[in-house]
Amino acid sequence: MPRPPNLPHPKPTDRRNGIRGRAVARSRGLLSLFVRHKTLANLVLAVMVVAGLYAAPRLRAQFFPDTVIQEIDVDVQWDGAGADDVDRSIIGVLEPALMGVEGVDLTETRATQGAARLRLEFEPDWDMSRAAADVETAISAAGDLPEGAEDPEITRRAWRDSVADVVISGPVGLAQLGRIADDLSNRLYARGVTRLSTVGLSAPETLVELNMADLIRHDVSMEDVATVIGAAAAVTPAGDISSGTARVRTGTETRDPAAVGALVLKAQPDGTQLTVGDVATVSDSGIDRDIAYFVKGQPAVTVAVQRSATGDAIGMQRQVEDAVAQMAPTLPQGVTMELVRARAELISARLDLLLDNAVMGLALVLGLLFLFLNARTAIWVAAGIPASLLAAVALMYAAGMTINMISLFALILTLGIIVDDAIVVGEHADYRARKLGEAPKVAAERAATRMGAPVVSSTLTTVIAFAGLAFIGGRFGRLVSDIPMTVIMVLIASLVECFLILPNHMAHALASSAKVRWYDRPSIVMNRWLDRFVATVIRPLTRFVLLWRYPVLALTIVGLSWSAATLMSGKVPWRFFDAPEQGSVAGNFAMLPVADRDDTLRVMGLVQAAVEKVAAEYEGEYGLNPVTHVMTMVGGNAGRPLPGAETKDADLLGAVQLELIDPDFRPYSSFEFVQALQQAMPTDPRLETISFRGSRSGPGGDAISVRMTGADAIQLKAAAEALKQRLAQSPEVSALEDSMDYDKDELALNLTPQGEALGFTTQSLARELRQRLGGIEAATFPVGTRTGVITVELPEEERRGDFLDSMLMRTASGQWVPLSDIVTVTTEAGFSVVRRENGERMILVTGDISGDDPARAAQITQDLQDNLLPDIAAEYGVLYDVTGLSEQEGEFLSDALAGFALALTGIYMVLAWIFSSWARPLVVMSVIPFGLIGAVWGHDAWQLPLSMFSIVGLIGMSGIIINDSIVLISTIDEYAVDRGLRPAIMDAVADRFRPVLLTTATTVLGLAPLLYERSSQALFLKPTVVTLAYGLAFGMVLVLLVVPAVLAIGADLARMRQGFRRSLATGRAPAMRRAMRMATAAAILAFVVTLLPLAAVAVAGVALPAWWPLAGAGIAFGSYLLLLALVLIGAGVMIRRAATA
């Protein structure tokens, strides 16, 4: 073919000959061995299949991947101390020492009444065993803790994944329910289910209530009584008899009320004995003293089952169901055992959903292959899908991975990607056999050799792109970490199948395809139509693109600019993580201080009646009762407690826990149901507050979370209240609260000179008052799986607010004096909780934003950061940080950007190695940014907000979208050696159109079922599907338009450079300067023509139409700058060509 006069013929040198030649020489022997050996390829296939079948049933199943928590908690109890005292005397001592522990990234402290908690967050991947040892050493080296404070308890936090809760309820006593729960726990322990906890069953408690008057009359202290009881309740082993026939112990177990009451305190002067019963009332306190649970008005207990680190949720729930079924016939009449919050059912349903989509996607891919390839070729190409998937499952099992929503989703993503390599090799083998007439084995071997470099490089670029996701840290990084791992394992397996197994099978398929059979006719008809389409559409289109290369590229950039402007304008909203709802709702309420436990029980009944009423209304409207289970409780809150709940009397707290039907069976979210519940709640003169909250799956934090520092406690509290008031004006915002609640009035007692003269000290007075007001734990003892306790305390009436006037204190000489004579009292107001972060006092404001309108949620978040917080900071003089979900979002995006940059760098290096060129990789990668056009338009078409999973899809797409570009450019470079660039482009586009179409179509069809999936539980994954499906579909068009245009423009630039050098050498520089002046004038004219209308619109305030991406002209104008630069380049080239003509 003659060389066109306007295109210089490239030098007849193959820039890849060096590397490719050596690669071919090394690989040809291996490929030839597998193609020509009768059994070797099938042996490898058998190993892949058998390994996968062995591993599949052994993979652990769970909802989300395990989350590694790099945190250690240090807890210290100091009974009776206020939050400020705990903060000053415990946290003030331990925090400085712990902040110096190596690896600590963040310290958070929380001081409440009688308790301190210090939470240490360590750097990612830090050795937590070493961290625990360092923390213990730091605590040992810290200063002394106050008298009465218990030893610090160090706990490594661990991920707890719930399997199910077994609710046992009925018209029997709690003691009997407890025995049933213990029996169930023992059965589950025997079955290997070891993470169990019984909720709602208080430990047995023997209560010894002393009468202060009797103590004074008999001259006995509370500590004396506690010492006697503790000694009697203990049993001490004393060893074995020398013959070994018996064991000796000292003491007897004195634990029941009668035995405790009979204990002797001391002998009286008249010879009688003073017993505990003479000065105290001894009784079993019963369960009403603590939290009590009810189902339909009957007492209930719950056995919570959690998954161990190596446990399988589905298998564990099966064990629970079997144990419950075995116990059901033996239960007392009216007692029931019900499984609620069964996560395994949810996991199974979601995994089945994804598997159904996978099967449908596989069927679509197979159907497409049969349309374009002959039946035998299609079968062997498609056989690589299950073989690669099974091999990947075996690799996942070996790596300790699990089957969960994320890893299974990653497997579905690869359905179409797996077959890409096989399509390229198989299609080329079919081409060589049909068009070139090569023998089957020769065609298969040469196809694998010829496509080796493009296929390996495209696989490497995809691996590198998904590996970029591994650089994302934090909890969300760990959430998506299974995606790159799974995809990489599948691609490795597909590469093995493509080059070691497929060529052998293709040789047999090509040998048998000489005779046309009936089932080959669809592919014959389709390929004839495709050949006509290539001849009548693709070739003329490519010729048009080469001729009008600058306008084509300019229009593509316009599309990119328009998409970017649409994204920046918020027309396609952003929502970082839309976690799937769990269908669990918790409602907490608190009573006024004048109420008692009976009032709480009464309001609990009203709350349950209101729940039943709302459920009936929803059933009447939608035909299905949304509530499947209701449990009420008194004595505490459920889930996340109300603000200040820790300072309230437990008898004044209550809750209701609801389980709703699956979200897929109701046309409303749990948050809509929560709003209806909140509005339907009854009013009661003794009810203080009631609040409902829904729950979601997965990691994350509060949608609104603001940390304020830099001021005293009063100012921080005022700033938090102001922020809550302003946020509450938005109806989409709910559950607003802050972390600093007002405490009870604190009475500060100071010794008078008289008290000091009588021998009292601050320490002795504090110890005595702590014992009288808080009681003394005299003894503990095991009772089944719980721990019983004997408590010595004063009656409630002697511990009320007027105790100062009635309480008598014993001096060292035995004299009893009124407490009011030896102390002075001042009243101080404080806060129930003192929080610090890295040593600085802080307050945290949190809340939730309804996810029903992502655009509105994004608007509220933006307004919070741009307006509300700066105004609050200026008004109250505080500093602020946005934390919670927003903080994790920033970290995720920062890490994602770094991972994307590293992935692009790696892709460039691989392409530079493959093409032996610095410029060719840029041409291949030029299609990457344009994939954003399809992604944005896809989200807009499906009315989906961009999310973190959209980012995951974009990063992954950057490696996939260039695969077709690699194959195309490789073919162009090969053809250009002896055909010239323009004919090479046209021939390569025509020849490679079928594999480009097939690889794109199979990937998109593999994802299509998920694209149309309506399940709410898969909705959070759909942004990735939309990004890949629309981005890759649009990317195929870009490969056919942008790559030829960029290659032709590159040739123009090279010719310009050569012409400029020649003009300088021949003295024709003035002509060049005239051309450049003309180009500059054209640029200024284009600038004015573009800028003036936009500026006029902005100045005049004219309302732009709804389809315009931005309300202002600034960003739009900036977006068009790139387009103008490209037009200027084109103008310069055209002017230069005219000048040299």
Summary of the structure (lengths in Angstrom):
residues: 1141
radius of gyration: 37.9
end to end distance: 24.4
largest distance: 135.1
contacts: 3883
relative contact order: 0.11
helix: 59%
strand: 17%
